[in-house]
């Protein structure tokens, strides 16, 4: 049976057929993906509205029964027990992790406990998996020190997997906010010039910008709530800058703080900042466009040039071979 599979792997025609089929399927999927993608925002907004009504009805019933109401999701019980038993708040927990979770869109104690739990579990899972694969499945004839080193390296990488996942989520969220922020500033400028207060302007923009960036709509909604109940309004702008961690948002927050403190006109400042953020978005697009030719060099050398040489030199080589 093993020899049969080995012979299949050495069959050039079969491998060529399989690779050609995979390439054709990938081409079809690439061309069909834009047609299959639909706008999920209306469906998500409808689901949120339905869920909001369910939660409201459920909480009213709980309050009528006199039960304790919790506004934040509680972590899983087994995760909470593991975190408390191993005192992960001391050994793994850190304030930077809480800030990064907020920047990734995870708020409350439940995501923090989940993050600490996986910071402990993923190294153990990676260590056991690598050890089983090396010592049992493959039975490699490596020195013992090399096998142990591979297991330790796997555990080290597993310990950083939750952090890499969190970092990836932060980058995606920041990209969504960065792309929609200049348009949000234009809308904010229109609202301010029409006579709206800054709270009403943030509320209105959060309703309109959701079609471009749900993350930015969430941040503006949180800022509107904080402007309503925080004793110091400047703290709400500082929290917005901290949650997004973007230079464009930070500059706008500084301008809003100065307007709150010194009474400076806000419309002209927002107009200038909107133009600067739009220029930053354009420069970023130009930077990506300028980096495209070097990135295409290696694929062209590996995939285009050999085919081109075969097409050009193939007939001549066949004719020369026929003359011999």
N, C-alpha and C positions, 0 to 999 in steps of 0.2 A: 504493500500500500504506500509506504514511504517512497519507494523507488518510482512508483507511478506519478506521485506528485512532483518528485524531483525531475522526472522526464518532462512533465508539463511545463515546469519552470524553465527548462532549457529549450523548449519548442519556440523558435523565433517567430514563426507565423502566428501561433496562438497568442504570444505576447503582443505582437504588432496589432492583431485584431482587437484584443482587449483594450490596449491603449487607445486605438482609434475610436472604439466605442465610447470609452470614457471621455475622450476629447469632444466627440460629437454631442454626447449628453451634456457636458459642461457648456458647450456653445449654445445649445438649445435653452438650457436653464438661464444662461446669461442674457439671452435675447428676450426670454419670456418673463423674467423677474419684474421689470418695470410695469408690465401689463397686469401682473398678479398683485402688485402692491396697491392697497386701498387706503383711504384716509380713515384712520382708526379713531380720530378725535371725537367725532359725533357719537360713535358707539361707546367710547370710554366715558364721555360726559353723561350720556343717558344711563350707563351703568352706575356712575357715581351718584346721579340724582336718585335712582331707585334705591341704591344702598343707603343713601342719606335718609330717605324716608323710613326705611326699615330700621335703621339705627335709632332714629328719633322716636319711632313708635315703641321699640324695645326699651329704650331708656325711660320713656314716660311710664311704661308699665312697671319697670324696676323701681322708679321713684315712688310710684303709687303704692307699691308693696313695702316701701321703706328700706330697700336694700341699698347697700353701699355702691355708689357709682364711681367708676374709674374712667378718667378721660384719656389715659394712655394705655396702649397694649402692654400686657404683662408678659414677661419672657416665659419660655417653656420651663416647666417645673424641673425636669431632669437636667436641663442646662443650668438653671439657677442653683441646683444642689451641687453640681460638679464645680461650678465657679466658687461657691462658698466653701466647699470642703477642701479644695486645693488652694484656696486663697489667691485666686488668679488676679484679683484686683490689685494685689501688691506686687506680684511677680511679673505679670503680663500687662496689666492695665496701665494706662497712661493718659494724661489729658490730651496729648496730641491725637490719640486714637479717637477720642470723643469728638474733637474738632473735625477730623477727617471724615468720620461717620456723618456729621452734620453737613459737611460739604458734599458728600455723596448722596444726600437726600434721606438718610436714615436718622430719625429723631426718636428720642426717648431712651429708656433703660433697656428695653427688649433687644434692639439691635446691638447695643454695647455688650450685653451678656452673651448674645450669639457670637459676636466677634471674638470675645475672650474664649468661649468654648471651642471654636474652630481653631484658634491659635494653639490650643493644646492638643486637639484631636488630629489635625492634619499631619503634624510631624510623626505621631505614632502610627497612623495609617500608612504614611509613606515609608516609614522604616520597616513595618511588617511586610508590606507588599514587595519592597525591594529585596528584603532578606529571603522571602519565600521564592521570589523569581530567580535569585542568584543561586541559593543553596539547594533548592528543591527542583524547580522546573528545568533550568538550564544545566545545573551542576557544572559550572564553569571550573576549569582547572587553573584558576588564578591563585596567587598567594593569599593567605588568610588576611594579611594586612590590607591588601587591595580590596578584598571583598568587604571588610569592615569599613574601610574608607568610603566605598561606594554607598554603603548603608547610611553612614553618618552624613554624607553629602545629600542623600535623598531626604533624610530627616530635616536637614537645614533648609533645603528648598521647600519642603512641606510647611515649615514654620513660616515662611514668607509668602506662601500662596494666598492666605486671606488678605495680607497687606497689598499684594499685587492686584487682587480682585477689587479691593477698595480703591486703589489708585486708578485702575481702569474706569471704574464707575465715575470717579471725580473728573477725569479727563473728558469723558463723554458728556457729562452734565455741564462742565465749563464750556465745551464746544457749542452745545446747544444755546447756552446763555449768551456767549460771545457773538454768535451769528444773529440773534434776534435783538440784542441790546440796542443797537443804533435805531432800529425802527421803534422800539419801546420808548427811547428818548424823544423821538419825533412826536409820538402820541402824547407823551407826558408834557412836552412843550405846548402842544395844541390845547391840552386840558388846562394848563396853568394860564395861558394867555386868554382863554375864554372866561376866566374868573373863578375856576374851581379851586378849592383848597388842596393842599398837597395830599391829604388823606383820600379825598374823593378822586383826585387824579390817579393815585396809585391803584385805587380800587377799580377805576374804569379801565386803566391800561392792563391790569391783570386779567380782566374779562376779555379784552380784545387780543392780547398777545398769546393766548393759549393755543391758537392755531399754528403758531410758529415754534413756540418753546413752552412746553408744559412746566419745565423746571423754573423758567423765569416767571411764569404766572404764579407758581407756588411761592417764590421768594417775595414777589410784590404783595401777595396776599398776606404773608406773614408780617411784612413790614407795615402794612395797613393796620393789622391787629396790634402790633407793638406801638405804633404811633398813637393808638387809642388809649392804651392802658399803662404804658410806661411813664413814670414820673418825669424822666428826662428824655425828651424827644431825640436828642443827639445819640442816645444809646441805641435807638432803633436803626439809625443809619450805620452806626458802627457794627451792629449785628449783621446787617445786610452785607457790608463789605467783608466781614469775617466769614460769612456763610458761603459767599461766592469766590472769594480770593482771586479776583480779577482786577487788573490795574484800571481798566475803564470804569468799572463799577466803583472802585475805591475813590477815583477822582470825582465822580458824581456825588458820592456820599460826602466827601469833604466840602464840595460846593453847597450841598444842602445844609450841612452843619454851619457853614459860614453865613448862609442866608438866615438860618434860625437865630444865630447869635448876633449878627451885626445888622440884619435887615437889608442886605444887599439885594438888588433886583435879580430874580431867578431866571427870567425868560431868556435874557441874553446869554447867561452862563450855560443854560441847557442847550441853546442853539449851537454854541461853540463846541461844547462837549459832544453833542450828537455828530457834528461834522468830524471831530477828531476820531471818534469811535468808528465812523464810517470809513475814514481814511485808513485806520488800523485794519479793518476788515478787508479792505481792498489790497493793502500791502501784504497781508497774510496770503491772500489768494494769488497775488503776483509771485510771492516767494515759493509757493507750492508749484506754480506753473514753471518757474525757472529751474526748480529741482527735478522736473520731470525728464528732460533729456538724459542726464546721467543715470537715472533709475532705469531708463529704457535701454541703455547700452548693453547690459548683460543679457536680458531676454532676446534682444536682436541678434547678438553674437551666437547665442545658444540655439535659437529656434528659427530665425529668419534666414540668416546667411547660409547655413548648410542646405536648406531647401532651395535657396536661390542658386547656389552652386550646382546642385543636382539638376535643376531645371535648365540651366545654361549649358553646363558641360556634359549632361547626360546623353543627349543625342550625338554629340561629337565622339564621346567615348564609345557608344554603341557602334557608330560607323567605323571607327578605327579597329574595334574588335572584329567587326565583320570583314574588313579588308584582310585581316591576318588569317 
